[in-house]
């Protein structure tokens, strides 16, 4: 009998943000595939879980997926985790799930924390309809072209960004889209969590010259909610 691939969501920061079911899946799995074994080891140590780990990340995902498929076909249960949040969301795993489906291997998701929904919920921007863009392209021309697609996007837009690129990304967003309302979330659920509300122009002033640390989620107004910050530090009603 084939094993089961468990897609296990892990905390995005605060280690208490993990479900009982996720802990059980990690304890019962024969093997845990993870982006960075050092990060996953800290999570497992916190909950006193001892399981063999195998790296599965962007640069080894093709040959590692084949190894994991063989283990699953032999009856081993595998838990797939990312460094933080839900697997496959801006992280490897798509190819592995496709191979499992082709081989008739059962896949089950163990839901939990994810940065995009956490940021959206506190953003003050419309939550009834949104689009998740993940990380924008690194190449400037491709990044600009992707952002140009946002001009007529009415839904709230969610973007992931790294600290050393956040100023450039906000600059290009402002240049192409104008001074839209935006919420920038940094280090969510962690001790130094920071959530900033305002316009793109205000966020550029806030970021300029600062040494920003931690993972960042940008929640940007769609074209249907164009009024900018009213000067009070809070977003106006949408």
PASEBA-1860 file (N, C-alpha, C; in nm, 3 decimals):
! residues 238
1> XXXXXXXX> 0.085/-0.120/0.000/0.000/0.000/0.000/0.088/0.125/0.000 ~ 0.049/0.224/-0.080/0.125/0.348/-0.086/0.116/0.426/0.045 ~ 0.217/0.508/0.068/0.213/0.599/0.181/0.130/0.722/0.147 ~ 0.126/0.817/0.237/0.048/0.939/0.221/0.142/1.059/0.227 ~ 0.121/1.156/0.138/0.194/1.282/0.144/0.110/1.382/0.223 ~ 0.162/1.427/0.336/0.094/1.527/0.419/0.157/1.664/0.392 ~ 0.075/1.760/0.352/0.120/1.898/0.332/0.090/1.973/0.462 ~ 0.192/1.992/0.543/0.172/2.042/0.680/0.210/2.189/0.691
9> XXXXXXXX> 0.115/2.271/0.729/0.142/2.413/0.752/0.211/2.432/0.887 ~ 0.313/2.515/0.888/0.389/2.544/1.010/0.375/2.692/1.045 ~ 0.412/2.734/1.167/0.397/2.874/1.206/0.474/2.970/1.115 ~ 0.419/3.090/1.095/0.490/3.191/1.018/0.583/3.273/1.107 ~ 0.580/3.249/1.234/0.667/3.321/1.327/0.654/3.265/1.468 ~ 0.542/3.292/1.530/0.516/3.245/1.666/0.496/3.094/1.665 ~ 0.579/3.022/1.738/0.574/2.876/1.737/0.445/2.818/1.796 ~ 0.368/2.901/1.865/0.241/2.853/1.919/0.133/2.843/1.812
17> XXXXXXXX> 0.158/2.902/1.696/0.060/2.900/1.588/0.072/2.773/1.505 ~ 0.051/2.660/1.570/0.052/2.532/1.501/-0.064/2.449/1.555 ~ -0.126/2.370/1.472/-0.244/2.295/1.514/-0.205/2.162/1.579 ~ -0.296/2.108/1.657/-0.274/1.976/1.716/-0.258/1.872/1.605 ~ -0.336/1.887/1.500/-0.328/1.790/1.390/-0.193/1.798/1.320 ~ -0.140/1.919/1.305/-0.008/1.933/1.242/0.099/1.862/1.325 ~ 0.093/1.879/1.456/0.191/1.813/1.542/0.177/1.661/1.533 ~ 0.054/1.613/1.526/0.034/1.468/1.514/0.088/1.416/1.381
25> XXXXXXXX> 0.065/1.491/1.274/0.115/1.449/1.143/0.268/1.444/1.142 ~ 0.332/1.540/1.205/0.478/1.540/1.211/0.531/1.424/1.295 ~ 0.460/1.393/1.400/0.502/1.282/1.487/0.484/1.146/1.419 ~ 0.379/1.134/1.339/0.347/1.004/1.280/0.414/0.982/1.144 ~ 0.465/1.086/1.082/0.530/1.070/0.951/0.658/0.988/0.965 ~ 0.690/0.913/0.862/0.817/0.839/0.862/0.934/0.929/0.826 ~ 0.904/1.038/0.756/1.008/1.128/0.707/0.947/1.266/0.689 ~ 1.027/1.371/0.717/0.981/1.508/0.697/1.069/1.573/0.592
33> XXXXXXXX> 1.009/1.618/0.483/1.081/1.690/0.378/1.063/1.839/0.403 ~ 1.173/1.914/0.405/1.166/2.055/0.442/1.264/2.139/0.361 ~ 1.238/2.268/0.355/1.325/2.360/0.283/1.463/2.367/0.348 ~ 1.464/2.396/0.476/1.589/2.414/0.550/1.582/2.327/0.675 ~ 1.665/2.225/0.681/1.660/2.132/0.794/1.689/2.201/0.927 ~ 1.768/2.308/0.924/1.800/2.378/1.049/1.677/2.446/1.107 ~ 1.597/2.509/1.020/1.477/2.578/1.067/1.373/2.478/1.117 ~ 1.352/2.371/1.041/1.255/2.270/1.083/1.301/2.199/1.209
41> XXXXXXXX> 1.431/2.180/1.224/1.484/2.116/1.346/1.449/2.197/1.470 ~ 1.451/2.329/1.460/1.416/2.413/1.575/1.270/2.396/1.613 ~ 1.184/2.387/1.512/1.042/2.366/1.540/1.019/2.231/1.606 ~ 1.082/2.127/1.552/1.065/1.993/1.607/1.120/1.985/1.750 ~ 1.234/2.049/1.773/1.294/2.046/1.907/1.202/2.114/2.008 ~ 1.136/2.222/1.966/1.045/2.294/2.055/0.932/2.204/2.102 ~ 0.887/2.115/2.015/0.777/2.024/2.049/0.825/1.882/2.077 ~ 0.954/1.867/2.095/1.015/1.738/2.133/0.977/1.626/2.036
49> XXXXXXXX> 0.991/1.657/1.908/0.963/1.559/1.803/1.095/1.519/1.737 ~ 1.118/1.393/1.728/1.240/1.344/1.664/1.203/1.260/1.542 ~ 1.236/1.314/1.425/1.207/1.246/1.299/1.320/1.273/1.200 ~ 1.347/1.178/1.110/1.448/1.204/1.008/1.401/1.314/0.912 ~ 1.494/1.402/0.875/1.465/1.513/0.786/1.539/1.496/0.654 ~ 1.479/1.546/0.547/1.544/1.546/0.417/1.517/1.682/0.352 ~ 1.619/1.741/0.293/1.602/1.874/0.233/1.524/1.864/0.103 ~ 1.435/1.960/0.083/1.357/1.968/-0.041/1.336/2.116/-0.069
57> XXXXXXXX> 1.414/2.170/-0.162/1.407/2.313/-0.189/1.419/2.338/-0.339 ~ 1.421/2.464/-0.376/1.412/2.504/-0.517/1.517/2.438/-0.606 ~ 1.640/2.424/-0.556/1.748/2.378/-0.642/1.769/2.226/-0.643 ~ 1.694/2.154/-0.560/1.705/2.007/-0.566/1.569/1.940/-0.582 ~ 1.466/2.020/-0.609/1.328/1.970/-0.606/1.301/1.861/-0.711 ~ 1.371/1.866/-0.824/1.341/1.769/-0.930/1.387/1.628/-0.893 ~ 1.515/1.613/-0.857/1.562/1.479/-0.825/1.513/1.434/-0.687 ~ 1.494/1.531/-0.595/1.445/1.492/-0.463/1.300/1.444/-0.471
65> XXXXXXXX> 1.221/1.504/-0.559/1.082/1.461/-0.573/1.075/1.315/-0.616 ~ 1.164/1.274/-0.705/1.167/1.135/-0.750/1.200/1.041/-0.634 ~ 1.292/1.085/-0.547/1.326/1.003/-0.430/1.207/0.991/-0.336 ~ 1.137/1.102/-0.316/1.023/1.100/-0.225/0.909/1.014/-0.281 ~ 0.892/1.017/-0.411/0.789/0.933/-0.474/0.819/0.785/-0.449 ~ 0.944/0.747/-0.461/0.981/0.607/-0.437/0.953/0.567/-0.292 ~ 0.980/0.656/-0.200/0.952/0.628/-0.059/0.801/0.614/-0.035 ~ 0.724/0.703/-0.097/0.578/0.696/-0.084/0.523/0.568/-0.145
73> XXXXXXXX> 0.578/0.529/-0.259/0.533/0.406/-0.324/0.568/0.282/-0.242 ~ 0.672/0.294/-0.159/0.712/0.181/-0.075/0.631/0.174/0.055 ~ 0.540/0.272/0.073/0.454/0.269/0.190/0.490/0.367/0.300 ~ 0.593/0.450/0.278/0.632/0.548/0.379/0.542/0.671/0.372 ~ 0.507/0.723/0.488/0.432/0.848/0.495/0.530/0.965/0.505 ~ 0.510/1.066/0.421/0.601/1.180/0.415/0.526/1.308/0.448 ~ 0.581/1.388/0.538/0.526/1.521/0.568/0.611/1.625/0.496 ~ 0.547/1.711/0.419/0.617/1.819/0.350/0.587/1.950/0.421
81> XXXXXXXX> 0.693/2.022/0.460/0.677/2.152/0.525/0.764/2.254/0.455 ~ 0.726/2.381/0.465/0.812/2.490/0.421/0.875/2.552/0.546 ~ 0.959/2.652/0.528/1.020/2.716/0.644/0.917/2.784/0.733 ~ 0.810/2.834/0.670/0.705/2.902/0.745/0.578/2.903/0.662 ~ 0.466/2.878/0.726/0.339/2.885/0.657/0.302/2.759/0.582 ~ 0.217/2.776/0.480/0.164/2.663/0.406/0.259/2.620/0.295 ~ 0.285/2.490/0.283/0.369/2.441/0.172/0.308/2.478/0.037 ~ 0.394/2.492/-0.063/0.357/2.521/-0.202/0.323/2.668/-0.226
89> XXXXXXXX> 0.296/2.747/-0.122/0.261/2.887/-0.142/0.391/2.968/-0.150 ~ 0.433/2.999/-0.273/0.563/3.063/-0.300/0.679/2.976/-0.254 ~ 0.655/2.846/-0.246/0.758/2.750/-0.208/0.745/2.625/-0.294 ~ 0.850/2.543/-0.303/0.844/2.421/-0.385/0.739/2.323/-0.333 ~ 0.695/2.234/-0.421/0.600/2.132/-0.382/0.501/2.098/-0.492 ~ 0.481/2.191/-0.583/0.385/2.169/-0.692/0.422/2.045/-0.773 ~ 0.549/2.035/-0.811/0.594/1.921/-0.892/0.572/1.789/-0.819 ~ 0.599/1.789/-0.689/0.582/1.667/-0.610/0.435/1.626/-0.604
97> XXXXXXXX> 0.346/1.721/-0.584/0.205/1.687/-0.578/0.156/1.634/-0.713 ~ 0.205/1.690/-0.822/0.165/1.641/-0.953/0.211/1.497/-0.975 ~ 0.331/1.467/-0.931/0.382/1.330/-0.943/0.299/1.234/-0.858 ~ 0.260/1.277/-0.739/0.178/1.193/-0.652/0.044/1.162/-0.718 ~ -0.017/1.264/-0.776/-0.146/1.244/-0.843/-0.132/1.145/-0.957 ~ -0.023/1.159/-1.034/-0.001/1.069/-1.147/0.020/0.925/-1.102 ~ 0.078/0.907/-0.983/0.107/0.774/-0.931/-0.004/0.719/-0.843 ~ -0.110/0.795/-0.825/-0.220/0.749/-0.741/-0.190/0.753/-0.594
105> XXXXXXXX> -0.095/0.838/-0.554/-0.057/0.851/-0.413/-0.149/0.955/-0.346 ~ -0.201/0.922/-0.232/-0.293/1.012/-0.162/-0.218/1.134/-0.108 ~ -0.281/1.250/-0.125/-0.229/1.375/-0.070/-0.333/1.431/0.025 ~ -0.290/1.475/0.142/-0.383/1.540/0.234/-0.317/1.665/0.292 ~ -0.394/1.773/0.300/-0.342/1.899/0.353/-0.377/1.913/0.500 ~ -0.280/1.962/0.576/-0.301/1.992/0.718/-0.293/2.144/0.730 ~ -0.406/2.214/0.724/-0.404/2.360/0.715/-0.356/2.428/0.842 ~ -0.318/2.554/0.825/-0.269/2.631/0.939/-0.235/2.773/0.897
113> XXXXXXXX> -0.136/2.830/0.960/-0.100/2.969/0.937/-0.046/2.991/0.795 ~ -0.079/3.108/0.739/-0.022/3.150/0.613/-0.012/3.302/0.613 ~ 0.099/3.354/0.566/0.125/3.497/0.576/0.026/3.581/0.496 ~ -0.014/3.532/0.381/-0.099/3.615/0.295/-0.235/3.642/0.358 ~ -0.297/3.542/0.419/-0.428/3.560/0.482/-0.415/3.641/0.611 ~ -0.308/3.617/0.686/-0.284/3.691/0.810/-0.270/3.840/0.781 ~ -0.192/3.873/0.677/-0.172/4.014/0.641/-0.300/4.076/0.587 ~ -0.372/4.002/0.505/-0.497/4.054/0.449/-0.597/4.087/0.560
121> XXXXXXXX> -0.604/4.002/0.661/-0.704/4.020/0.766/-0.683/4.147/0.846 ~ -0.560/4.195/0.857/-0.532/4.316/0.936/-0.510/4.438/0.847 ~ -0.522/4.423/0.717/-0.482/4.528/0.623/-0.575/4.648/0.620 ~ -0.703/4.629/0.655/-0.798/4.739/0.642/-0.844/4.759/0.499 ~ -0.803/4.671/0.409/-0.843/4.677/0.269/-0.947/4.568/0.240 ~ -1.023/4.579/0.132/-1.130/4.482/0.104/-1.080/4.338/0.106 ~ -1.153/4.252/0.174/-1.114/4.112/0.188/-1.206/4.017/0.112 ~ -1.311/4.072/0.050/-1.409/3.985/-0.017/-1.354/3.926/-0.146
129> XXXXXXXX> -1.254/3.990/-0.205/-1.196/3.942/-0.330/-1.052/3.992/-0.338 ~ -0.958/3.901/-0.359/-0.818/3.942/-0.363/-0.740/3.852/-0.457 ~ -0.620/3.899/-0.495/-0.531/3.822/-0.582/-0.394/3.814/-0.514 ~ -0.338/3.694/-0.512/-0.207/3.672/-0.450/-0.102/3.661/-0.559 ~ -0.002/3.748/-0.555/0.103/3.751/-0.657/0.233/3.687/-0.611 ~ 0.246/3.657/-0.483/0.370/3.598/-0.435/0.486/3.696/-0.452 ~ 0.603/3.645/-0.485/0.719/3.730/-0.510/0.718/3.778/-0.654 ~ 0.742/3.905/-0.675/0.749/3.961/-0.809/0.880/3.918/-0.875
137> XXXXXXXX> 0.887/3.919/-1.010/1.010/3.880/-1.079/1.129/3.966/-1.036 ~ 1.247/3.906/-1.033/1.368/3.978/-0.994/1.415/4.075/-1.103 ~ 1.402/4.035/-1.228/1.447/4.119/-1.339/1.359/4.244/-1.349 ~ 1.419/4.364/-1.349/1.341/4.488/-1.349/1.236/4.498/-1.459 ~ 1.270/4.459/-1.581/1.175/4.470/-1.692/1.054/4.378/-1.670 ~ 1.080/4.257/-1.621/0.970/4.164/-1.596/0.886/4.209/-1.477 ~ 0.953/4.267/-1.377/0.881/4.316/-1.260/0.787/4.431/-1.300 ~ 0.840/4.523/-1.381/0.759/4.636/-1.427/0.639/4.588/-1.506
145> XXXXXXXX> 0.661/4.489/-1.594/0.551/4.438/-1.676/0.444/4.373/-1.590 ~ 0.487/4.300/-1.486/0.390/4.236/-1.397/0.307/4.342/-1.324 ~ 0.373/4.447/-1.277/0.303/4.552/-1.203/0.206/4.628/-1.294 ~ 0.240/4.643/-1.420/0.150/4.710/-1.515/0.017/4.635/-1.526 ~ 0.020/4.504/-1.502/-0.103/4.426/-1.506/-0.197/4.463/-1.390 ~ -0.144/4.529/-1.287/-0.225/4.567/-1.171/-0.309/4.693/-1.197 ~ -0.282/4.764/-1.307/-0.347/4.893/-1.330/-0.499/4.883/-1.326 ~ -0.554/4.779/-1.384/-0.699/4.763/-1.389/-0.749/4.650/-1.298
153> XXXXXXXX> -0.663/4.605/-1.208/-0.702/4.499/-1.115/-0.784/4.559/-1.001 ~ -0.910/4.521/-0.992/-0.998/4.577/-0.890/-0.980/4.511/-0.754 ~ -0.934/4.388/-0.754/-0.919/4.314/-0.628/-0.799/4.362/-0.547 ~ -0.804/4.343/-0.418/-0.688/4.369/-0.332/-0.572/4.280/-0.376 ~ -0.451/4.336/-0.377/-0.333/4.265/-0.429/-0.237/4.236/-0.314 ~ -0.193/4.111/-0.304/-0.101/4.070/-0.196/0.030/4.026/-0.258 ~ 0.140/4.080/-0.204/0.274/4.055/-0.258/0.367/4.018/-0.143 ~ 0.453/3.921/-0.165/0.563/3.893/-0.072/0.688/3.968/-0.119
161> XXXXXXXX> 0.767/4.015/-0.023/0.891/4.083/-0.061/0.997/4.065/0.046 ~ 1.123/4.072/0.002/1.235/4.059/0.094/1.276/4.198/0.143 ~ 1.344/4.208/0.258/1.380/4.338/0.314/1.467/4.422/0.221 ~ 1.563/4.360/0.150/1.654/4.440/0.068/1.594/4.485/-0.064 ~ 1.472/4.436/-0.097/1.408/4.481/-0.221/1.282/4.563/-0.197 ~ 1.241/4.580/-0.072/1.113/4.643/-0.044/1.107/4.787/-0.093 ~ 1.214/4.865/-0.077/1.211/5.005/-0.122/1.194/5.013/-0.273 ~ 1.269/4.932/-0.346/1.260/4.933/-0.492/1.121/4.891/-0.537
169> XXXXXXXX> 1.065/4.790/-0.475/0.932/4.744/-0.513/0.827/4.851/-0.488 ~ 0.831/4.913/-0.371/0.736/5.021/-0.342/0.752/5.136/-0.440 ~ 0.875/5.164/-0.479/0.901/5.273/-0.575/0.837/5.245/-0.710 ~ 0.852/5.123/-0.759/0.796/5.088/-0.889/0.643/5.083/-0.881 ~ 0.590/5.033/-0.771/0.445/5.033/-0.753/0.390/5.176/-0.757 ~ 0.457/5.267/-0.690/0.415/5.407/-0.687/0.427/5.471/-0.825 ~ 0.537/5.442/-0.892/0.561/5.499/-1.025/0.454/5.457/-1.125 ~ 0.412/5.331/-1.121/0.319/5.279/-1.220/0.174/5.296/-1.179
177> XXXXXXXX> 0.144/5.274/-1.051/0.005/5.269/-1.005/-0.043/5.397/-0.938 ~ 0.048/5.487/-0.905/0.008/5.606/-0.833/0.005/5.585/-0.684 ~ -0.051/5.681/-0.612/-0.043/5.681/-0.466/-0.159/5.605/-0.402 ~ -0.159/5.474/-0.418/-0.268/5.392/-0.365/-0.251/5.362/-0.216 ~ -0.361/5.332/-0.148/-0.351/5.282/-0.010/-0.277/5.149/-0.005 ~ -0.199/5.129/0.099/-0.121/5.007/0.111/-0.098/4.978/0.259 ~ -0.088/4.851/0.291/-0.050/4.808/0.425/0.074/4.720/0.413 ~ 0.176/4.752/0.490/0.301/4.675/0.488/0.315/4.603/0.622
185> XXXXXXXX> 0.323/4.471/0.616/0.332/4.388/0.736/0.470/4.324/0.743 ~ 0.536/4.340/0.856/0.672/4.286/0.874/0.678/4.200/0.999 ~ 0.743/4.084/0.986/0.765/3.997/1.102/0.633/3.962/1.171 ~ 0.533/3.928/1.096/0.402/3.899/1.154/0.407/3.782/1.252 ~ 0.337/3.798/1.362/0.323/3.706/1.475/0.449/3.695/1.560 ~ 0.556/3.764/1.521/0.680/3.759/1.597/0.686/3.874/1.698 ~ 0.788/3.875/1.782/0.802/3.975/1.888/0.810/4.115/1.830 ~ 0.880/4.131/1.716/0.898/4.263/1.655/0.799/4.287/1.541
193> XXXXXXXX> 0.681/4.230/1.550/0.579/4.250/1.447/0.552/4.399/1.428 ~ 0.541/4.436/1.301/0.515/4.576/1.268/0.417/4.581/1.150 ~ 0.310/4.659/1.167/0.210/4.676/1.062/0.193/4.825/1.037 ~ 0.220/4.868/0.915/0.215/5.010/0.880/0.104/5.034/0.778 ~ 0.019/5.133/0.808/-0.091/5.169/0.720/-0.062/5.305/0.656 ~ -0.099/5.321/0.531/-0.082/5.451/0.467/-0.092/5.442/0.317 ~ -0.029/5.537/0.251/-0.024/5.539/0.105/0.113/5.490/0.061 ~ 0.127/5.462/-0.068/0.257/5.420/-0.119/0.363/5.527/-0.094
201> XXXXXXXX> 0.327/5.653/-0.109/0.422/5.762/-0.085/0.468/5.763/0.061 ~ 0.375/5.740/0.152/0.409/5.738/0.294/0.495/5.617/0.329 ~ 0.467/5.505/0.267/0.548/5.386/0.293/0.690/5.403/0.240 ~ 0.705/5.472/0.128/0.839/5.499/0.075/0.919/5.585/0.172 ~ 0.854/5.683/0.232/0.921/5.768/0.331/0.959/5.688/0.455 ~ 0.871/5.597/0.494/0.897/5.515/0.612/1.015/5.421/0.591 ~ 1.022/5.360/0.472/1.127/5.262/0.443/1.261/5.329/0.412 ~ 1.257/5.446/0.353/1.379/5.512/0.304/1.484/5.527/0.414
209> XXXXXXXX> 1.602/5.476/0.385/1.714/5.490/0.478/1.711/5.395/0.595 ~ 1.607/5.312/0.607/1.599/5.219/0.719/1.660/5.084/0.683 ~ 1.714/5.017/0.781/1.763/4.882/0.764/1.650/4.788/0.804 ~ 1.570/4.751/0.705/1.453/4.668/0.730/1.496/4.522/0.745 ~ 1.439/4.455/0.842/1.468/4.313/0.864/1.338/4.232/0.858 ~ 1.354/4.104/0.831/1.240/4.013/0.840/1.160/4.002/0.711 ~ 1.071/3.903/0.709/0.985/3.882/0.593/0.876/3.987/0.587 ~ 0.840/4.026/0.466/0.744/4.135/0.446/0.631/4.090/0.355
217> XXXXXXXX> 0.509/4.129/0.392/0.393/4.108/0.307/0.330/4.243/0.279 ~ 0.312/4.274/0.152/0.253/4.401/0.109/0.110/4.374/0.064 ~ 0.015/4.447/0.121/-0.126/4.436/0.081/-0.164/4.570/0.018 ~ -0.195/4.567/-0.112/-0.214/4.688/-0.191/-0.358/4.700/-0.238 ~ -0.411/4.821/-0.233/-0.546/4.845/-0.281/-0.559/4.816/-0.429 ~ -0.671/4.756/-0.466/-0.704/4.741/-0.607/-0.756/4.873/-0.662 ~ -0.786/4.876/-0.790/-0.828/5.001/-0.853/-0.964/5.049/-0.808 ~ -1.043/4.963/-0.743/-1.177/5.004/-0.698/-1.172/5.083/-0.568
225> XXXXXXXX> -1.058/5.083/-0.499/-1.047/5.149/-0.368/-0.932/5.249/-0.372 ~ -0.949/5.354/-0.450/-0.837/5.442/-0.481/-0.808/5.555/-0.382 ~ -0.899/5.597/-0.291/-0.864/5.707/-0.200/-0.740/5.674/-0.120 ~ -0.653/5.771/-0.101/-0.530/5.748/-0.027/-0.551/5.783/0.119 ~ -0.446/5.763/0.198/-0.451/5.786/0.341/-0.500/5.927/0.372 ~ -0.585/5.940/0.476/-0.645/6.069/0.508/-0.561/6.154/0.600 ~ -0.438/6.112/0.627/-0.348/6.193/0.710/-0.354/6.158/0.856 ~ -0.446/6.071/0.896/-0.461/6.035/1.037/-0.381/5.914/1.075
233> XXXXXX> -0.313/5.852/0.975/-0.240/5.731/1.003/-0.325/5.607/0.983 ~ -0.451/5.628/0.943/-0.540/5.515/0.918/-0.595/5.525/0.777 ~ -0.630/5.411/0.723/-0.689/5.409/0.589/-0.832/5.458/0.595 ~ -0.877/5.531/0.491/-1.016/5.575/0.487/-1.108/5.457/0.456 ~ -1.237/5.472/0.481/-1.331/5.365/0.448/-1.325/5.331/0.298 ~ -1.337/5.201/0.264/-1.334/5.160/0.124/-1.476/5.151/0.069
END
